[in-house]
Amino acid sequence: MMQLKIAYRTEMIDVLKGETRQPRYLAINPNGTVPFLCLGDGRTIAESNAMLWYLAAGSHLAPQSNYDQAMAVQWMIFEQTRLEPNISPARFFTTILPEHREEKSAEIAEWQRKGHQGLVLLDAHLSKHDFIAGDRYSIADIAVYGYTHVAGEGGFDLSAYPGVMAWLDRIAANPDHVGMNEVSGASVPKARYRRVGVK
Ligand SMILES: N[C@@H](CCC(=O)N[C@@H](CS)C(=O)NCC(=O)O)C(=O)O
């Protein structure tokens, strides 16, 4: 939303405190997951990739051709099935809640094994392409960047993937890039952002 200069307000929900399971949050999002997008008119969107497609529609971040759109969907599904389910729990029990690392060591090893299978495929793609879908930066890069750039916190050594490493640097060097810690908990002053149609 910052890249598209869309005004928004962030409300932090603490997963570790179980806030996603509390009636107050379930009344807003029955799925009980974050992230969750509430539009100004009361409509809502779950799933990060659905939000990306909605927000980017008609903008420079939306893949243009039919083929690039299909490639974006393909890699977003890849991210949700091959990367996120492995990197996220490995990172959770390695870095976010490390006190359970020992008892979870067998599962962490399995998440890492499967996560590496995904990273090999991603590296092969990014060794031949500068961006995930098409020849320019798009929501497909944003989606795949999310967990890939914190894979090290899940015990993944990304130095084995030069294509991925070069792409991570390319994305972070984008002048519009907004780092994760620059948005967490941020309540962005509306005056700084032009409202461009969250309808
Ligand atoms: N596929 C979803 C993932 C949503 C998800 O699993 N969120 C986790 C945190 S990353 C969550 O809300 N967990 C809290 C819970 O299940 O109570 C997306 O990409 O938005």
The ligand as an SDF file (V2000), in Angstrom:
LIG
                    3D

 20 19  0  0  0  0  0  0  0  0999 V2000
   -2.0360  -18.0460    3.1930 N   0  0  0  0  0  0  0  0  0  0  0  0
   -2.1950  -16.9350    4.1030 C   0  0  0  0  0  0  0  0  0  0  0  0
   -1.4290  -17.2140    5.3900 C   0  0  0  0  0  0  0  0  0  0  0  0
   -2.1680  -16.7360    6.5890 C   0  0  0  0  0  0  0  0  0  0  0  0
   -1.5650  -17.3200    7.8470 C   0  0  0  0  0  0  0  0  0  0  0  0
   -1.3750  -18.5300    7.9500 O   0  0  0  0  0  0  0  0  0  0  0  0
   -1.2710  -16.4810    8.8230 N   0  0  0  0  0  0  0  0  0  0  0  0
   -0.7190  -16.9390   10.0820 C   0  0  0  0  0  0  0  0  0  0  0  0
    0.4390  -16.0720   10.5050 C   0  0  0  0  0  0  0  0  0  0  0  0
    1.6220  -15.9010    9.2230 S   0  0  0  0  0  0  0  0  0  0  0  0
   -1.7690  -16.7770   11.1630 C   0  0  0  0  0  0  0  0  0  0  0  0
   -2.5880  -15.8950   11.0760 O   0  0  0  0  0  0  0  0  0  0  0  0
   -1.7330  -17.6050   12.2020 N   0  0  0  0  0  0  0  0  0  0  0  0
   -2.5550  -17.3800   13.3570 C   0  0  0  0  0  0  0  0  0  0  0  0
   -3.5210  -18.4710   13.6260 C   0  0  0  0  0  0  0  0  0  0  0  0
   -3.6080  -19.4100   12.8100 O   0  0  0  0  0  0  0  0  0  0  0  0
   -4.2010  -18.3380   14.6520 O   0  0  0  0  0  0  0  0  0  0  0  0
   -1.7120  -15.6240    3.4620 C   0  0  0  0  0  0  0  0  0  0  0  0
   -0.8120  -15.6500    2.6120 O   0  0  0  0  0  0  0  0  0  0  0  0
   -2.2420  -14.5520    3.8050 O   0  0  0  0  0  0  0  0  0  0  0  0
  1  2  1  0
  2  3  1  0
  2 18  1  0
  3  4  1  0
  4  5  1  0
  5  6  2  0
  5  7  1  0
  7  8  1  0
  8  9  1  0
  8 11  1  0
  9 10  1  0
 11 12  2  0
 11 13  1  0
 13 14  1  0
 14 15  1  0
 15 16  2  0
 15 17  1  0
 18 19  2  0
 18 20  1  0
M  END
$$$$
